[in-house]
Amino acid sequence: MTRYITTLEIIKDYFAFRLNSTDEVKDPYQNISKNCRADCKFVRPETYLTIRKLALKAECEHRESFDCYLNKMLFETKILMDENCETKILNQIKEIANMVFDDNCINWGRIVIIISFLAYLSFRYSCKVNSISKASSLACKLIEWLTSFITCKYGIWIECNGGWEKLSIKQDNSIFNMFYSFFSK
C-alpha cells in the first residue's frame, strides 16, 4: 500500500537537504541520498531523490542568476539590516512566484525551480545572518508560504499529472529556461 506524498513533505525534505549541504561540494550529487528516509513505510524515497536531483540540477545550472538576483534583493538593498526583513523578503518572493506563473503555464520545471530558488535563498540567508534562530525562522516561513502557494494554486495540476511520485528524472532541460530568462532581466 502506498500513499501520496504531500507538497509539505517534498518541500521540507528539500530544504533540510539543501540547508545541510555545503556550498562548495566538488560533486554536488555525492550526498543526494544522505538522510533520505520517508516518514512513512508507504512512501518511496525515490520521489524525494528525484526532487533533490532536479532541484539541485536547477540550482547548479542557474546559480549565477540566483546569486545575481539574491545580491540585488538581499544584500544591495540592505534589507538584512531591517527588523522587518523577513516580511520584506516574503513580499519579494510572492512577486517572483507570481511573475514566474503569470502566463498561466504550469509545468514541473517551474514548480521545481521555485523550490530550488527558495531553498537556496534560505541557505544564503543563513550564511549571512550568522544567527540560527533568524535563519530557522525564515526557513520555516518560506516552507510554510511555499507549501501554501503550490498547494492552493497548483495542487490540482499536480494531482492531475500523477502527483509528486510521477515526476520523472528525465525532464527536458528546456523546462528550466523560463525561470532563467526571468532572472536575467
C-alpha positions in Angstrom: 0.0 0.0 0.0 1.3 3.4 -0.9 0.1 6.9 -0.1 0.6 10.1 -1.9 3.5 12.4 -0.8 2.3 15.8 0.2 3.8 19.1 -1.1 4.8 19.9 2.5 6.8 16.7 2.7 8.6 17.4 -0.6 9.5 21.0 0.4 10.6 20.1 3.9 12.8 17.3 2.6 14.5 19.5 0.0 15.0 22.4 2.4 16.5 20.1 5.0 18.8 18.5 2.4 19.9 21.9 0.9 20.4 23.6 4.3 22.6 20.7 5.4 24.7 20.8 2.3 27.9 22.8 1.9 28.1 25.4 -0.9 31.4 24.2 -2.4 30.8 20.5 -2.8 33.1 19.1 -5.5 30.4 16.6 -6.6 27.1 18.2 -5.6 25.3 14.9 -6.3 27.5 12.8 -4.0 25.3 13.3 -0.9 22.0 13.3 -2.7 20.7 10.2 -0.9 22.0 11.1 2.5 19.3 11.0 5.2 16.7 10.3 2.6 14.2 8.4 4.7 10.5 8.6 4.1 8.4 9.5 7.2 6.1 6.5 6.5 6.8 3.0 5.3 4.3 3.5 2.5 6.3 6.4 0.9 9.0 5.6 -1.6 12.2 7.5 -1.1 12.8 7.6 -4.9 10.4 10.5 -5.1 12.4 12.6 -2.7 15.6 11.7 -4.5 14.1 12.8 -7.8 13.1 16.2 -6.4 16.5 16.6 -4.9 18.3 15.8 -8.2 16.1 18.1 -10.2 16.2 21.0 -7.8 19.9 20.7 -7.3 20.4 20.5 -11.1 18.3 23.7 -11.5 20.4 25.4 -8.8 23.7 24.3 -10.4 22.7 25.4 -13.9 21.3 28.8 -12.7 23.4 29.5 -9.6 24.9 32.6 -11.3 21.5 34.0 -11.9 20.2 33.0 -8.5 23.2 34.8 -6.9 22.8 37.9 -9.0 19.1 38.2 -8.1 19.7 37.5 -4.4 22.6 40.0 -4.2 20.2 42.7 -5.6 17.3 41.6 -3.4 19.1 40.9 -0.1 22.4 42.5 0.0 22.5 45.6 -2.1 19.2 46.9 -0.6 20.5 46.4 3.0 17.3 44.5 3.7 19.1 42.3 6.1 19.5 45.3 8.5 15.8 45.9 8.6 13.9 44.5 11.6 11.1 43.5 9.2 13.4 41.8 6.7 11.5 38.5 6.8 8.3 40.3 5.8 10.0 42.2 3.0 11.7 39.0 1.7 8.4 37.2 1.7 6.8 40.1 -0.2 9.5 40.0 -2.9 9.2 36.2 -3.1 5.5 36.5 -3.7 6.1 38.8 -6.6 8.7 36.5 -8.1 6.5 33.4 -7.8 3.5 35.3 -9.3 5.7 36.5 -12.2 7.0 33.0 -12.9 3.5 31.7 -13.3 1.8 34.9 -14.7 1.4 33.4 -18.1 -0.7 30.5 -16.6 1.8 28.0 -18.0 2.3 25.3 -15.3 5.0 22.7 -15.6 7.2 20.6 -13.3 10.2 22.7 -14.1 8.7 25.9 -12.9 7.5 24.3 -9.7 10.8 22.6 -9.0 12.8 25.8 -9.7 10.8 27.8 -7.3 11.5 25.2 -4.6 15.2 25.2 -5.6 15.5 29.0 -5.6 13.8 29.5 -2.2 15.9 26.7 -0.6 19.0 28.4 -2.0 17.8 31.8 -0.7 17.3 30.2 2.7 20.8 28.8 2.5 22.4 32.1 1.5 20.4 34.0 4.2 21.6 31.5 6.9 25.2 32.1 5.8 24.8 35.9 6.0 22.9 36.4 9.2 25.0 34.1 11.4 22.0 33.5 13.6 20.4 30.1 13.8 17.2 31.5 15.2 16.8 34.0 12.4 17.8 31.5 9.7 15.4 28.9 11.1 12.6 31.5 11.4 13.0 32.5 7.7 13.3 28.9 6.5 10.1 27.9 8.4 8.2 30.9 6.9 9.5 30.1 3.4 8.4 26.5 3.7 5.0 27.5 5.0 4.4 30.1 2.4 5.8 27.9 -0.5 3.6 24.9 0.6 0.5 27.1 0.7 1.4 28.7 -2.7 2.0 25.4 -4.5 -0.9 23.6 -2.9 -3.5 26.3 -3.3 -2.6 27.4 -6.8 -1.2 24.2 -8.4 -2.3 21.3 -6.2 -5.0 20.2 -8.7 -2.5 20.4 -11.5 0.0 18.2 -9.5 -2.8 15.6 -8.9 -3.9 15.6 -12.5 -0.3 15.0 -13.5 0.1 11.9 -11.3 1.3 13.6 -8.1 4.9 14.1 -7.0 5.5 10.4 -7.5 5.2 10.7 -11.3 7.7 13.5 -11.7 10.3 11.9 -13.9 14.1 12.4 -13.5 14.3 12.6 -17.3 12.7 16.0 -17.6 13.7 18.1 -20.6 16.2 20.9 -19.7 14.1 23.4 -21.6 11.6 23.4 -18.7 14.1 25.4 -16.6 14.8 28.0 -19.3 11.8 30.2 -18.4 13.0 30.9 -14.9 16.5 31.6 -16.2 15.2 34.3 -18.5 13.3 35.8 -15.6 16.5 36.1 -13.6 18.5 37.6 -16.4 16.1 40.6 -16.9 
